[in-house]
Amino acid sequence: MTTRTLPCSRMIVALTGFMGCGKSSVGKELSVLLDMPLVDLDKYIVDKTGRSIADIFAEQGEKAFRDLESEALAELLLGPGSSHSETSCSAGPLPSDDGPLPLMLPRVAQFPRGNYPDQDSPSNNSFILSLGGGTILRPENAALIKKRCKCFFLRANVDTLRLHLGGDQSHRPLLKDGGFEAMLAERTPAYTAAADYIIDIDNISPMQTAGIIANLIS
């Protein structure tokens, strides 16, 4: 597979959408295609805390998880120890500039060591970011993503999402009590509002989806 050449300035490609839309699978294909590292936000939180997402939900509840999620997102997009009210970026130009960010997030811890963007070389911090299904719901998260990333909403119908998720959904805390369609309907407007591009992924493969994204940003 031939890799693409991207502009030399910092590029963060964010993938959003409901659980089962293929963010991780598309992210892996896009990582190869663009020769850029992939960061999965949920996995980043697990590495950072040493606890599973299910355990965090069970022991501390959804709000505690969302707080960790916002903190991790800010750390990845602004850097360790950054002031979250900043609107400038030392790593290069941003995809858009719509004014100051309404952000007052807590200071974040250092990056967990691993295959994450090089915190010592911010000018090289181009990467692909697979977001959690609910990351975009907090307005401060959506504003930060809109400011710092090129965001792609991987849109799919209910049948496609259920097929991708399979029968066992016990590891997904928010689906334990049902309400799949209601949650999808609630979240879709937020995905749409945050996205620079919407890609309908029904009946196309992760590789094809990655190719569409690469063509849009190359």
Buried (B, 14 or more C-beta within 10 A) or exposed (E): EEEBEBEEEBBBBBBBBBBBBBBBBBBBBBBEBBEBBBBBBBBBBBBBBEBBBBBBBEEEEEEEBBBBBBBBBBBBBBBEEBEBEEEEBEBBEBBEEEEEBEBEBEEBEEBBEEEBBEBEEBEEBBBBBBBBBBBBBBEBBBBBBBBBBBBBBBBBEEEBBBEBBEEEBEEBBBBEEEEBEEBBEEBBEBBEEBBBEBBBBEEBEBBEBBBBBBEEBE
